[in-house]
Amino acid sequence: MSGKVREEHKDQIERWANYVREHPYEWKSKLKPFIDGQIIMARRFYSKLAETSEGMEKIKLLRNLNS
C-alpha cells in the first residue's frame, strides 16, 4: 500500500473507533447487516463450489489452510 492509502486507512479506522466509543450501543446495528451479508455470501459460495466436480476437494483444501 502506498503511504497515502495507509494514512487514509488509518484515519478511517480512527473514525470508526471514535464512533464505537461514542455510540456503544448503536454501532452494532450498523455493522450487523454487513457481517450477516458476508456470512450469507460465504455460505452461497461454498454451496455453489460443492456443486462442482472438484468442489468438495477444494473445500477440504480450504479448510485445511485454516487449521
VMD Tcl script that draws the C-alpha trace (Angstrom):
set ca {
  {0.00 0.00 0.00}
  {1.17 3.48 -0.70}
  {1.73 5.93 2.12}
  {-1.38 7.93 1.22}
  {-3.58 4.82 1.19}
  {-2.16 3.69 4.53}
  {-2.82 7.10 6.04}
  {-6.40 7.13 4.73}
  {-6.93 3.61 6.09}
  {-5.54 4.65 9.47}
  {-7.84 7.69 9.50}
  {-10.83 5.52 8.65}
  {-10.00 3.10 11.48}
  {-9.66 6.00 13.92}
  {-13.03 7.45 12.83}
  {-14.68 4.05 13.32}
  {-13.03 3.57 16.72}
  {-14.28 7.01 17.80}
  {-17.77 6.20 16.58}
  {-17.79 2.92 18.52}
  {-16.59 4.71 21.65}
  {-19.16 7.49 21.33}
  {-22.06 5.21 20.35}
  {-21.53 2.00 22.34}
  {-24.98 0.58 21.59}
  {-25.73 1.92 18.11}
  {-22.62 0.76 16.24}
  {-23.63 -2.91 16.38}
  {-26.83 -2.28 14.43}
  {-24.77 -0.60 11.69}
  {-22.23 -3.42 11.44}
  {-24.57 -6.41 11.84}
  {-26.13 -6.24 8.32}
  {-22.66 -6.14 6.77}
  {-21.39 -9.12 8.78}
  {-24.60 -11.06 8.12}
  {-24.23 -10.35 4.41}
  {-20.65 -11.61 4.43}
  {-21.73 -14.85 6.10}
  {-24.59 -15.33 3.61}
  {-22.26 -14.75 0.66}
  {-19.68 -17.19 2.05}
  {-22.32 -19.87 2.54}
  {-23.57 -19.33 -1.02}
  {-20.03 -19.59 -2.32}
  {-19.39 -22.87 -0.52}
  {-22.75 -24.29 -1.67}
  {-22.03 -23.43 -5.29}
  {-18.47 -24.71 -5.03}
  {-19.69 -28.00 -3.55}
  {-21.87 -28.49 -6.65}
  {-18.86 -28.51 -8.98}
  {-16.97 -31.66 -9.90}
  {-13.92 -30.86 -7.76}
  {-15.69 -28.58 -5.31}
  {-15.63 -30.76 -2.22}
  {-11.91 -31.38 -2.67}
  {-11.30 -27.63 -2.91}
  {-13.39 -27.04 0.21}
  {-11.34 -29.63 2.09}
  {-8.15 -27.88 0.99}
  {-9.50 -24.50 2.10}
  {-10.48 -25.88 5.48}
  {-7.02 -27.39 5.96}
  {-5.48 -23.95 5.33}
  {-7.31 -22.67 8.40}
  {-6.07 -25.48 10.66}
}
mol new
graphics top color blue
foreach p $ca { graphics top sphere $p radius 0.5 }
foreach p [lrange $ca 0 end-1] q [lrange $ca 1 end] { graphics top cylinder $p $q radius 0.2 }
display resetview
